[in-house]
Amino acid sequence: MQHPLVTVVVTPRERFGVTQESLESLYDNTEEPFELIYVDGNSPPRIARYLSEQAEARGFRRIRTERYLTPNEARNLGTSQARTKYVAFVENDVIYTRGWLRNLVRCAEETEAAIVAPLICQGVPYHTQIHHAGGEYTPLDEIDDFLDDERSSGRREIAEKMYGHGEALNAWDGRLHRHDTGFCEFHCVLVRRDIFDLVGPLDEAMLCTKEHIDFSMTVRRAGERVVFEPTSLVTYLFPNRHKPLEPSDWPFFLLRWSDSWEVKSLQHFRDKWQLRETAYFKDRYNNTGWRRVQGVIRPLVRRLPVIGRSDLLVRIAVRLIRPFEHLHNRLHVARHGREAGRTAATWTQQGAPVDSTSPA
């Protein structure tokens, strides 16, 4: 049997409710051999049982922690167990298409890129609305100067742009092609594993946001390529009325998009790369918690009698609730911090042990 070139590392994004649909899609749409490491960061009991059963039946490795993980914690945990030439990071709410992995690997082999980013769509119907078709944080022809600390000292400004975001995929017919790009998205990305020997592990101080740009910048500064490959197509399922959060998802979602984690991530990103405190950061500080509004608060308000039937009353109710929700969020984060301190190093592995002699 052909030795796999890729270890697929599945990590939690922001919820657990679409775990089964995503995992079944992965197996249904991946024809080439691959190894699978599934990082299960404190999923609810029903999901934990399902993953345990699937790990036993399908023979993949499941790493379980009894606390929630930050995205880069989960990815580093999975990467530490990978032994193949490539690692494909995917999140647990992704739906795949045939050829997604094969086309990523072909691009990496042909271009020798350290990172290959697929075409990522969002929402329902699947594979119809673009989320990410490549992007930039500074014009591509200025990246070398941007990443040089001496040449950019005191004047480095970031201006993130995602190509095609929110646009219909069929409107881009004939305009999608392979090209070097500024950054990947961690919904799905193929990474050459030896790049971590060069740049080190993913930065775990990037708690919940902009970690994909941080990693892409780190790889580009090391002289490696980031390439967009549109023949590989996946869709990620953000919470919406078609695929809402389940109540059991709320504790993780509220932590994952907490005010504290967002602000700390942005400030670390700013200081690490010596970025100027422009509107890019100020707008994001002012909008912390907007995902909680969209994913939890607004759906709950819409269930209220009378109020839920009026868009105006929903907006007013959300505005009145926000100060109390921010306080609740601070308490939620503090409680998690105490729990994390007690279980920081606790994890178990289910499945085949790591073979340290496997070829890199």
Secondary structure, 3 states (H helix, E strand, C coil): CCCCCEEEEEECCCCCCCHHHHHHHHHHCCCCCCEEEEEEECCCHHHHHHHHHHHHHHCCEEEEECCCCCHHHHHHHHHCCCCCCEEEEEECCEEECCCHHHHHHHHHHHHCCCEEEEEEEECCCCCCEEEECCEECCCHHHHHHHHCHHHHCCCCCCCCEECCCCCEHHHHCCCCCCEECCCCCCCEEEEECCHHHHHCCCCCCCCCCCHHHHHHHHHHHCCCCEEEEEEEEEEECCCCCCCCCCHHHHHHHHHHCCHHHHHHHHHHHHHHCCCCCCHHHHHHHHCCCHHHHHHHHHHHHCCCCCHHHCHHHHHHHHHHHHHHHHHHHHHHHHHHHHHHHHCCCCEEEECCCCCCCCCC
